[in-house]
Amino acid sequence: MNSDSSGLPADIGTDPGEGASQGQSAVPNRWGRTGEETPGGVAILEDGSINTERFSEGPDTELEVTWWNKRLVWKVRREPTGHRVVVARVTENIWRVHLMIAGTIIGLTVLGLVFLGGLPLLYGIVLGLVLALIGYGALAWEQRAGDETAGIEEIIEMDSVMWVGVRKKVRTDYLAYTKEGQTRRYDEAVAHARTLYARKYGDETGTVGKTYASGGKVLPVPKFQVPQRITDEFLDEASRLGPDEVAEKIKTLLLPARQEAYRRKLVARYRNDPARAETMGRGVLRCECAACQVQAECGIVPNLSGAEAARRRAVAAARQQADAEPADPATRLDQLRQAAAKLRRTGDQDGPDGDGESKEARKAREALAEAEALERRRADEQARQQEKDALRERREASRARIADAAAEAVQDAGERVPQARKKNKGQAAIIGAAAVVCLIVVGLVAAIVSTASSKETETPTIALPESSASTSTTTVPPAPPTNGEVVGVPIVFGPDDPGSQDGGAAAIAAYDHAYYVKRSGAEAVALYAPGARPEVSQAQNAIDANPMGTRHALVITPVVVGEEYDVLLKITWPDQPEQEFRQKFFTKYSDRKFYLLRQAQ
């Protein structure tokens, strides 16, 4: 990947979906949110943890550097709008290597004492157990001390477009030249070379025999050998990078000064092309990304929500990947079909054509039609060539059969008659033996069936005393109350409804009452089931992110009464129109009360 003078990777600031321009919205509130988008707020809370209410997608491990005893990973959490991400650098210790080394040392020590030192086997087993306990204690102490230094080392917040550029640069320029990366690319190149080898010397099924036909001749198939240029290109030790070098290069890319330079470059690109910033869609409340900054400067109000814009960019990225010319034309055809199907499912109804089909879908359909026509022509040519080869093989086989028949005609007929008689005798013997075996098997099956049927008719009875029969009854736990809930029938809760724990829907209403009306993180967390409760401080920080005077209303539809509910949350922030959010809650009935288990956007 190339870099410009500012040090910004060349693909930072590019948007695969920038071709789909969006119109201006007449809504005066440019921070309006819909559907999957979450409220804004700080990325890192006061206790140093990540605001998972805002960055609700992830974490996903997207970069990884491995040593023999530890692993350094970069885990990413995203907003549903796709504007900002938080990247956490985490150190994880690998203890299985320590266990393997310790076990090997103990095993070799015990074997040496038994076979070379003359130690009795029983004493050797006891000694091995003692050494294993000592080694386990030492490893436990080492693991406890190591885990104290492991964990999250750094949390960085940045634009998602910037992170995509950093990640691509690391994967193509750094990780691809580690030992694991070189081995992986070498295996891929060898697999591709084998595919070309099988296509050249194999039959229709890809099976390679000992000979192949070429130019009317039958030639021996050469043995497959890995081309030397593949070994020289992908296993070059001079260009190999160690894990320490890769880790330092990644840390350098994520330095604050370097990130600030990336952001200035990205803002400049958005200012030169505001339509690119518009395609990012609306961000969360008080979003700090470069796209929202330029949108505010230019007075742009995107028509799309950030979540919908993120989905469209993902579809456009899939189409862009499908446009990359693969080694196998059939693979390209499959990629185009998948991209066209995704675009048709997306249904770009806001496209400029207004006919229900977007430009991306039309382009994908045209590219798919062109690729299918090319594939049909290639298949027709291959079929014609196969017919010519088959006709040539049939002619050669016919000549060979005529020659064999002439050679067999000169043989003595008297020699063939005894052979046929012996063959018939052998076949008769085989048939007789098979019949005897079948009779034996049938007899055994009949005996087993008759024995089983006789046992079934003799069903013994055991008389139990009345006291034991009465004490054998088990108590069945009572079913949870429905509280008048019916599957599919929505229940409406107003802004002043306090809710209760008498039903699943009422428990959800009580949680939102504590969240938006009482503004108490402790009361909201208390409505979660024991073992599923989040931190009170984290919940309080999320509550404080909503301004005073926020009002809410709920429409709760039971999916499974007492267990699963679809929730439509209506929120009205001060001086803003009402916004709607789709949620899903899971509840549990315990100790005559309903508790929350978890929720999902």
ZIHU-V608223 format. One record per run of one state. SS is the DSSP state (H for helix, E for strand, L for the rest). FROM is the first residue (numbers start at 1). TO is the last residue. If there is no record, write none. Layout:
SS,FROM,TO / SS,FROM,TO
This chain:
L,1,2 / E,3,3 / L,4,8 / E,9,9 / L,10,23 / E,24,24 / L,25,43 / E,44,44 / L,45,49 / E,50,50 / L,51,56 / E,57,66 / L,67,69 / E,70,78 / L,79,83 / E,84,93 / L,94,95 / H,96,115 / L,116,120 / H,121,149 / L,150,150 / E,151,159 / H,160,177 / L,178,178 / H,179,201 / E,202,202 / L,203,207 / E,208,208 / L,209,210 / E,211,214 / L,215,216 / E,217,220 / L,221,227 / H,228,234 / L,235,236 / H,237,239 / L,240,242 / H,243,253 / L,254,255 / H,256,272 / L,273,273 / H,274,278 / L,279,281 / E,282,282 / L,283,289 / H,290,298 / L,299,301 / E,302,302 / L,303,304 / E,305,305 / H,306,323 / L,324,328 / H,329,346 / L,347,358 / H,359,409 / L,410,412 / H,413,457 / L,458,465 / H,466,471 / L,472,489 / E,490,493 / L,494,503 / H,504,517 / L,518,520 / H,521,526 / L,527,527 / E,528,528 / L,529,535 / H,536,544 / L,545,550 / E,551,560 / L,561,563 / E,564,572 / L,573,578 / E,579,590 / L,591,592 / E,593,600 / L,601,601
